[in-house]
Amino acid sequence: MLRISHSNIKIQRRSNNNVIFVVSHHKEEYKISAKMIFSLWIDSPYCHLCGIHVPYIFFDINTLRISFPSHLKMTKDHLIPKSLGGSDNYENFALACAKCNRRRSNILIEWFRKESYESHNRTSQVPGTGYCSNILLF
């Protein structure tokens, strides 16, 4: 299992459901098909709600599969929830950690951030930062 970062990976082709990657390792190139979530990671390796950084992913040379580190469960999140008229197009998705995605449910991002901002004083803060430990305030 290889640990890879943005510098080891190129996107060759995208579609709505998956992406073709070229992964470079020791002068070898591996062409693989992966789910859209890894394309979202290439676009922005952060949870779009709390800002947690995912600096690397794993690539298994034997199975040609990509996975996230086990302590960073990441999901694709609809920017506009389907229940509110959002689509399944690539442009309507962003990377989100599972905790934020569950917490947000099907409310609009602006409402989620407003609710998080208003409850900021009632939640735990990261010592010395003034920031809530589970949400990035904009």
C-alpha positions in Angstrom: 0.0 0.0 0.0 1.5 3.3 -1.1 0.8 6.6 0.5 0.3 9.2 -2.2 -0.2 13.0 -2.3 -1.3 15.4 -5.0 2.2 15.4 -6.6 1.9 11.6 -7.4 -1.4 11.7 -9.2 -2.9 13.2 -12.4 -6.5 13.2 -13.6 -6.8 11.9 -17.2 -10.6 11.9 -17.6 -13.7 12.7 -15.5 -17.2 11.5 -15.7 -20.2 12.0 -13.3 -19.6 8.7 -11.5 -15.9 8.0 -11.8 -12.5 9.4 -12.8 -9.4 7.9 -14.6 -6.2 8.6 -12.6 -2.6 8.1 -13.5 -0.6 7.4 -10.4 3.2 7.7 -10.6 5.6 5.7 -8.4 9.3 5.0 -9.0 9.1 5.7 -12.7 6.1 3.4 -13.1 2.7 4.8 -14.0 -0.6 3.0 -13.0 -3.8 4.0 -14.8 -6.8 3.4 -12.6 -10.5 4.1 -12.5 -11.7 5.5 -9.2 -14.9 6.9 -7.7 -15.8 10.5 -8.0 -14.9 11.2 -4.3 -11.2 10.9 -5.1 -11.6 13.5 -7.9 -13.2 15.8 -5.3 -10.1 15.2 -3.1 -7.8 16.3 -6.0 -9.9 19.5 -6.4 -9.7 20.3 -2.7 -8.2 18.0 -0.1 -10.4 19.5 2.7 -13.8 19.0 4.2 -15.7 21.9 2.8 -17.6 22.3 6.1 -15.0 22.1 8.9 -11.8 22.4 6.9 -10.1 19.2 8.1 -7.2 18.5 5.7 -6.7 15.1 4.1 -3.0 15.3 3.0 -2.7 11.9 1.4 -4.6 8.8 0.3 -3.6 5.2 -0.1 -3.0 3.3 -3.4 -2.7 -0.5 -3.5 -0.5 -1.5 -6.4 -1.9 -5.1 -6.3 -5.6 -4.3 -6.5 -5.2 -0.8 -8.1 -7.6 0.6 -5.5 -7.5 4.0 -3.8 -8.7 4.5 -0.2 -8.7 7.3 2.4 -6.8 6.9 5.7 -9.1 5.0 8.2 -9.1 7.8 10.7 -10.4 10.3 8.0 -13.7 9.0 6.8 -14.6 11.2 3.9 -17.8 11.4 1.9 -19.2 13.3 -1.1 -21.7 15.9 0.0 -24.4 17.5 -2.2 -23.8 21.3 -2.1 -27.6 21.7 -2.7 -29.3 18.7 -1.1 -31.3 16.5 -3.5 -34.3 17.0 -1.3 -34.1 20.7 -2.1 -33.7 20.3 -5.8 -30.0 19.6 -6.1 -28.6 17.4 -8.8 -26.1 14.5 -9.0 -23.8 16.5 -11.3 -20.2 16.8 -10.4 -20.5 20.5 -9.8 -23.0 19.9 -7.0 -20.6 17.8 -5.0 -17.8 18.7 -2.5 -15.7 16.6 -0.1 -16.9 16.4 3.5 -15.9 14.4 6.5 -18.6 11.9 7.6 -19.2 13.7 10.9 -20.0 17.0 9.2 -22.1 15.4 6.4 -24.2 13.6 9.0 -24.6 16.7 11.1 -25.5 18.9 8.1 -28.1 16.4 6.8 -30.2 18.1 4.2 -30.0 21.8 5.2 -28.4 24.5 3.1 -24.8 25.2 3.7 -25.5 28.8 4.7 -28.0 27.7 7.4 -25.6 25.1 8.6 -22.8 27.6 9.0 -25.2 30.2 10.6 -26.4 27.6 13.1 -22.8 26.6 13.8 -21.8 30.2 14.3 -24.7 31.0 16.6 -23.9 27.9 18.7 -20.2 28.7 18.7 -20.2 30.0 22.3 -22.0 26.9 23.5 -19.5 24.4 21.9 -16.0 23.4 22.9 -13.3 25.5 21.4 -9.8 24.6 20.4 -7.6 26.0 23.2 -6.0 29.3 22.3 -7.6 29.6 18.9 -11.2 30.8 19.5 -12.4 28.4 16.9 -14.9 25.7 17.4 -13.4 22.2 17.4 -15.7 20.8 14.8 -16.6 23.6 12.4 -14.8 26.2 10.4 -16.4 29.6 10.7 -16.6 31.8 7.7 
